[in-house]
């Protein structure tokens, strides 16, 4: 379980919608969007973020892995359910839009999202290592 104060319900809703939207546009969401967001914005440990992300993706991806994370107290079920519902909504809406976009524009946007996320993670980790 998450120690300290619980992040806002709105954070989980926005995360689910953002991950769902990016999933609908680019086919990404779990490890690329949800895990870093839970670590950086919700204060989850890397293990809690990974376990919770797997719980979000549970039916199609990781039942066995979620069980192991859950047994080690590294799954926040409340966060997983809220994010999963909002991810569903965001992915549905974004997929309708993405199917109307030029594939080169979509590919360019995907690349920009990946670079920005990568830079954020690199600089954030670098700053923490050099405190």
C-alpha positions as CSV (number, residue, x, y, z in Angstrom):
1,X,0.0,0.0,0.0
2,X,1.0,3.6,-0.5
3,X,2.5,5.2,2.6
4,X,1.6,8.7,3.7
5,X,-1.3,10.6,2.2
6,X,-3.3,9.1,-0.6
7,X,-3.0,11.0,-3.9
8,X,-6.1,12.8,-5.2
9,X,-8.9,10.9,-6.9
10,X,-8.5,13.5,-9.7
11,X,-4.9,12.4,-10.2
12,X,-6.0,8.8,-10.8
13,X,-8.8,10.0,-13.1
14,X,-6.5,12.3,-15.2
15,X,-3.9,9.5,-15.3
16,X,-6.4,7.0,-16.6
17,X,-7.7,9.4,-19.2
18,X,-4.2,10.4,-20.3
19,X,-3.0,6.8,-20.5
20,X,-6.2,5.8,-22.3
21,X,-5.9,8.7,-24.8
22,X,-2.3,7.9,-25.5
23,X,-3.2,4.2,-25.8
24,X,-5.9,5.1,-28.3
25,X,-3.5,7.2,-30.4
26,X,-0.3,5.2,-30.1
27,X,-1.0,1.8,-28.5
28,X,1.0,2.7,-25.3
29,X,-0.1,3.2,-21.7
30,X,1.1,0.8,-19.0
31,X,4.8,0.9,-18.6
32,X,5.4,4.0,-20.6
33,X,2.7,6.3,-19.2
34,X,1.2,4.9,-16.0
35,X,4.4,3.7,-14.2
36,X,6.3,7.0,-14.5
37,X,3.2,9.1,-13.7
38,X,2.5,7.0,-10.5
39,X,6.2,7.4,-9.5
40,X,6.6,11.1,-10.2
41,X,3.1,12.5,-9.5
42,X,1.5,10.1,-7.0
43,X,4.7,9.3,-5.0
44,X,4.5,5.5,-5.6
45,X,7.6,3.4,-5.3
46,X,8.8,1.9,-8.6
47,X,7.5,-1.5,-7.4
48,X,4.1,-0.1,-6.3
49,X,3.8,1.7,-9.6
50,X,4.7,-1.4,-11.6
51,X,2.3,-3.6,-9.6
52,X,-0.5,-1.1,-9.9
53,X,0.1,-0.7,-13.6
54,X,0.0,-4.4,-14.0
55,X,-3.3,-4.5,-12.1
56,X,-4.7,-2.0,-14.6
57,X,-3.7,-4.3,-17.4
58,X,-4.5,-7.4,-15.5
59,X,-7.0,-9.2,-17.8
60,X,-5.0,-9.1,-20.9
61,X,-1.4,-8.9,-19.6
62,X,-0.3,-9.9,-16.2
63,X,-2.5,-11.9,-13.8
64,X,0.5,-13.9,-12.5
65,X,2.7,-10.9,-12.1
66,X,0.0,-8.9,-10.3
67,X,-0.5,-11.7,-7.9
68,X,3.2,-11.7,-7.0
69,X,3.2,-7.9,-6.6
70,X,0.0,-8.1,-4.5
71,X,1.5,-10.7,-2.2
72,X,4.4,-8.4,-1.6
73,X,2.0,-5.5,-0.8
74,X,2.9,-3.6,-3.9
75,X,-0.5,-3.0,-5.6
76,X,-2.9,-0.1,-4.9
77,X,-6.2,-1.6,-6.0
78,X,-8.2,1.7,-5.7
79,X,-5.7,3.4,-8.0
80,X,-5.7,0.5,-10.4
81,X,-9.6,0.4,-10.7
82,X,-10.0,4.2,-11.2
83,X,-7.1,4.4,-13.7
84,X,-8.4,1.3,-15.6
85,X,-11.9,2.8,-16.0
86,X,-10.6,6.1,-17.2
87,X,-8.0,4.4,-19.4
88,X,-10.9,2.6,-21.1
89,X,-12.8,5.9,-21.7
90,X,-9.7,7.8,-23.0
91,X,-8.6,4.9,-25.3
92,X,-12.0,4.7,-26.8
93,X,-12.2,8.4,-27.5
94,X,-8.6,8.8,-28.8
95,X,-9.0,5.8,-31.1
96,X,-11.8,7.5,-32.9
97,X,-9.7,10.6,-33.4
98,X,-6.5,8.7,-34.3
99,X,-8.2,6.8,-37.0
100,X,-9.0,10.1,-38.7
101,X,-5.5,11.5,-38.5
102,X,-2.7,11.2,-41.1
103,X,-0.4,8.4,-40.1
104,X,2.7,10.5,-40.5
105,X,1.3,13.1,-38.1
106,X,0.4,10.4,-35.6
107,X,3.9,8.9,-35.9
108,X,5.5,12.3,-35.4
109,X,3.4,12.9,-32.3
110,X,4.3,9.5,-30.9
111,X,8.0,10.2,-31.4
112,X,7.6,13.6,-29.6
113,X,5.8,12.0,-26.7
114,X,8.5,9.3,-26.3
115,X,11.4,11.8,-26.5
116,X,9.7,14.1,-23.9
117,X,9.0,11.3,-21.5
118,X,12.5,10.0,-21.9
119,X,14.1,13.4,-21.3
120,X,11.9,13.9,-18.2
121,X,12.9,10.6,-16.7
122,X,16.6,11.2,-17.5
123,X,16.8,14.7,-16.0
124,X,14.7,13.8,-13.0
125,X,16.8,10.8,-12.2
126,X,20.1,12.6,-12.8
127,X,19.0,15.4,-10.5
128,X,18.1,13.0,-7.7
129,X,21.4,11.1,-8.1
130,X,23.4,14.3,-7.8
131,X,21.7,15.9,-4.8
